[in-house]
């Protein structure tokens, strides 16, 4: 399942009418920075997508720090960007693919199959001397019709079932220190969802935001049975998305994102968490 396109491919097809480029640069600690750097320069024709305004729904008691947007919000956001079923979408960022993969996952979840992540980050695009501009494109809106595909999404009830009866393998995509509960810089409780295995999302990308090849991605997940359902999570359903993409590239089919992730899990006060290195337990 190819979900990536090269800089060379995008450069060759950039001026085509049915190509839509989305700039997803976003810094979690500086939420206005992405829009500011987009104003400075971006790939010609690119439309800016803000993680919290465009690619997330409103924060509530449950749903996590970056909740799933509604179908109506997706229709408005992606339609305003000029996307309908005839358009091929290319997404990029400067965060090793985390924000771009979130946008890729959202479009796939809402039924848009023609979406790809740029292989290599925006800084690499500039370093190679590819064209950039500060011109904000005038985009003709199109009708984006959301068709939610539940095969991409895991609900909190399904995660509860996975914890209870091991009906799926849970994959934690955060850093090791957060996985074992040694550090928790964001959420109010440290630890992980019980039974989860660890696969740090950044192990799937290399310097410059280039994605490891499918065979290398497969090696990262070689101990996971391809017939077992997989549920991927992180802190808030963003950095888990690169692992979803990596698993798809590696040929895994039954892969879902728990979009609320750990921040949603701990919003239910009765939910258990685990801490410590599971390999050292008796």
N, C-alpha and C positions, 0 to 999 in steps of 0.2 A: 504494500500500500504506500504509494509515493505521496508524501505530504510536504516535500521540500522542493524549492526551485533555486537555481544558482543565480549569482549576480549577473552572469553572462546571459542567462535566459531572460531575466527581467529587462536588462539593458536592451536586448534585441526586440522585445515586445512592448516596451514602455509606451509607445505612442498609439498602440492599438485601441480602438474604441471600446471594446468590451473587457479591458483590463482595468481593475480598480486596485490602487495601492493604498494600504492603511498604515499610518505611522502610529505605533503603539508605545513609544518611549514614555516611561513613567518611573519615577523614583519614589519608593514608599515613604521615605523620610522627608521628602520635599515634593508634595503632591502638585505644586504649580510648575515645577521645573520642566516637565515634559512638554507642556504647551508652549513654554517660553523658548525652549530649544527648537521646537518645531517652527516657531515664528522666525527664528534666526535662519534656519535652512532645513531642507528635507528633500527627499526624492521628488522630482517633478511630478505633479499631479496627485501627490499623496494627500489623503484626508486624515486629520488627526483623530485618534480614538483615545479618550481619557479612561484609564482603568476604573476610576471610581464613579465618574459621571456617566460614561457610555457603556462600559463592559461589566457593570455591577448594578444590582438593584438597591433600593433603600435599605439601610441597616435597621434591623428590628431586634426583638428579644432573641429570636432564633434565626438561623440562616447564615451565621458567620459574619466576618468582617467585610467580605466581598460577595454578597448574596447573588444568587441567580436572578438576572433581570427577567421581567415578565415578557410574554410574547409581544404585547403591545409596545413595550419599550424597545425591544429588538427590532420590531417593524419600523418604528420611527427612526432609530439610530442608523440602521443599515440602509433603509430606504433613502434617508437624507444624504447618505454617502454615495448614492448612485448605484446601489446593488439590487439586482433582481436575479432570477434564475439563469439568465443568459450570461452573467458577468463572472469572469475569473478574478478572484481576489488574491492579492499577495500582501502578506502582513510582515512587518519588520519592527525591530526595536533596537536598543543598545544595552539590553539586560540579559544577554546570553539566551534569548528566545523565550524568557518567562512570560513577558507581557504579550508578545506576539502569539505564543502558544495558547494563552488564555482566549484571545480573540479567535484564533483558529478553532479552538474547541467550541466556543459559543456558536460560531457559524455552523459547524458540523452538527451540534446539538439541535439547532433550529432548522436543520434540514438542507443547508447549503453545502453541496459536495465539492464545488469548484473553488476550494480555498487552500492556499499553500503558504508555508512559512519560508521566508528568505533565508537561505543557508549562508550565514555570515552576517554580522551585525552592521548597523549603519556606519559606525566608525570605519569599518573595513571598506564599505562602499566608497566613502570619501577618500580613504587612503589609496584606493586603486584609481582615483581620478575619475570616477563615474560622475555623471551630472547631478548637481544639486541646485536648489533655488530657494528664494524666500517668498516667491509668489504664492499666494493662497488661491487654490483652484476654484473656479466657478463650476460647481457640480450640478447637473440636472438631476433632480430626485427621481427615483424609480420606486416601483411598488415591491417591497420585500415582503414575502409571504412566509411567516414562520410556520414550520411544520416540525414541532418538537419530536425528536427521536429518542425515546426513553432508553435505548440500548447504550447511550453515551452517559447516562446519569445514574448515580446511586443515591437513594434517599437515606435519611437517617434511620428509618425503619429497617432498611436492608443492611445498613452497617450494624445496627443492633443484632440482627439475625446472624451476621458474620461473626460477631463477637461471641454470641451465645452458642452457635452450633457449627462454626467454621464452614459455613456455606460458601464463603469466598475468602480469598487471601487479601488481607489489607496491606497496602504498601505505603509507608510513610516516606515522604519526599524531602523532609527538612534536614537540616544539618544534624550530625550525630549528637551533638551536645543537647539539642532540643529533643531529639528522639529519646534519649535516655533520661531526660528531665534534669540534667545538670545545669542548664541555662534555659531561661524563658524570657526573652526580651520584650515580648509583645502581649501574649495572652496571660490571663490571671492565674492559670494553673499550669504547672509544668508536667511533662510526661507525654505519653502516647496513648492511642487507642489500644486496649488490650489485644494482644496477639499479633500486632502489626509487625511486619518485617521492614527493614530499612534499606532504602535505595536513594541516596542523595541525588537530587535532580541534576546538579551541575556535573556529575560524572558522565552525563550523556553528551556534553558539549566540550569543545576544545577552545583554545585561545582564538579570539576574533569572533566568537559566536558561531563557529562552524560545528555542525552536528556530526557526531561519530557515525560511521557507516552502519548499515543494517546488521552486518555480522558482528560488529563490536557492541552494538546495542543488545543483540541477542545474547552475547556472552555475559552482559551485566545481569540478565534475568534467567540465566541458564538453569538455575535450580527451581524455577517455577514451572509447574505443569501447564502446558498450553491448553489443556482441556478444563482447567480450573478457572472459575470466574475471578477476576481481579478487580479490586476497588482501590483506587489511588487517591491519596489525600496529602495535604500539607498543612499550613496554618490557616489559610483562608481561600483555598481553591485557585490559587494562581500558579505557584511554582510546582504544583502537582501536574499541571498541564504539559510541561516538557516531558515528564515521564509517561504520560498517556501517549503523546506523540511518538516517543522512543519505542514504547511497547508495540504500537501499531506498525512502526517501521520494521520492527523485529519479527513481525508476523503474528503477533498475538491478536486475537479477534474479540474475545469477551473481556473488554477493558472498559471500566466506567470510572467517572470522576465523582467523588463525594464533594460536591461543590462548596458546601459549608465548611468542610474539613474540621480540623481540631478546634477551631474557634466556635464552630457550631456544636460540636460534640460536648464541650465543657459548658455550654450554655444551659444544658440540662443537668441540674445539680446532683441527680441520682446516678449519673453516668460514671462508671469507674475509669480510672486511668492507671497505667503502669509506669514505673520508672526503673532505672538501672539497666545494665547490660544483660540482655536475656541469655547470652551465651555463657555468662558466669553464674547463672542461677543453678541451684542444685536440682 
